[in-house]
Structures are given as structure tokens and as C-alpha cells.
Amino acid sequence: MLKVGLTGGIGAGKSEVSRLLVSYGAALIDSDRIAREVVEPGTPGLAAVAEEFGPDVLAPDGTLDRAALGAIVFADPDRRAALNAIVHPLVGARAAELEREAGAEAVVIHDVPLLAENGLAPLYDLVVVVDASAGTQLDRLVNLRGMTESDARARMAAQATREERLAVADLTVDNDGPLEALEPQVRGVWEELLRRAAATTG
């Protein structure tokens, strides 16, 4: 098994790269999706969050009120650490389970938005960074996702810098250009991943 960390700044195009890699045969483990799953209604994760942060973080239908929780943890690093202490082990356990299901020969792509921020690069055999300039990120967030410019800039500023992400990269995908320029690059990355996977198993 080859474990690959995939990351990139908001608006860099990481989702499109992961979609292409899956189409070539990679197994994808999406940490954001798992983080949502482990706090769905009826889960021990949601019960633990409600116990830690109080009933106000639950919506009337029993789901997690993400806005209410976000208002608490975004402004307070200690509370954010308390949330991470609940969620991260659950995400890790589920990711390990999905890895086992993928099988020993798989190339497993871990889609991890905050890989650089949380110092997670050592957990993977190699790291692929989807790179785009700040101008490209801003343009996509405003024009494709409909964010205000101030909101987009705030989201970008809350993440690692471009330099910090590139510092942990083993392979880089330049996604500053049009979509048609992306596919040949990702295909090349996939071929390199297959080579490395063969080397680790052979």
C-alpha cells in the first residue's frame, strides 16, 4: 500500500485532482467527509461534542449545528483543541478502517485540507500538493464559489501559506492554468505513484 497525503489551499483545485486520481484507480479517503460522518446523529462523536460544548451546539432536529459550534471554536484555540481531541481520533480510526478495506496493493489518497497546518506530512509515504497562486485562488472563490472578496481572503489567511505547503510537497500539481492543463499533470502524478507503489511492494 502506498499512502499519499493530498493537500492544497482553498480554491487550488484539490477536489478536481482527487476526482481524477480516483478515476485512474486510487482509493480516496476524504478526511472532511469522515469528520462529518463521525458526528452524525446517533454517533458517539456527536454525543461527546454535545457533552463538551453543551446542548446549544445541537440543532432542533438533533444534528450538529455547525455554525453554533464554529462560533465557539473559531475564536478560542483552547476550545478548538478540545473539539479536535474528540474528532481527530475518531477520524483516524475510520481512516485506518478504510485503508484496510482498500487492500494491500492500493494507492490510497488521503484528502487532507490542513495537512501542512497540522504537521501531518510524516503520516504519509509522500505528499502531493495542489498549488495555485493567491490570485487564482481568490478569483475562483469569488467567481466560482460566490464568496465575497473579504470572506475569501479571510479563509485563505487562516490556512498555511503557499510556501509552507510547498515545503512539505514530494510532488506538486500546478493548477494555475485551465482545467485542460490539469489532466495531463495528474496523469503523470498517478504514473509516478504507481511506480513508487510497485517499488514498495516489490
DAVENZI-V261827 format. One record per helix or strand. SS is the DSSP state (H for helix, E for strand). FROM is the first residue (numbers start at 1). TO is the last residue. If there is no record, write none. Layout:
ss:from:to
SS:FROM:TO
SS:FROM:TO
//
This chain:
ss:from:to
E:2:8
H:14:24
E:27:30
H:31:37
H:44:53
H:55:57
E:58:58
E:64:64
H:66:74
H:77:102
E:107:111
H:121:123
E:126:131
H:134:143
H:149:157
H:162:167
E:171:174
H:179:201
//
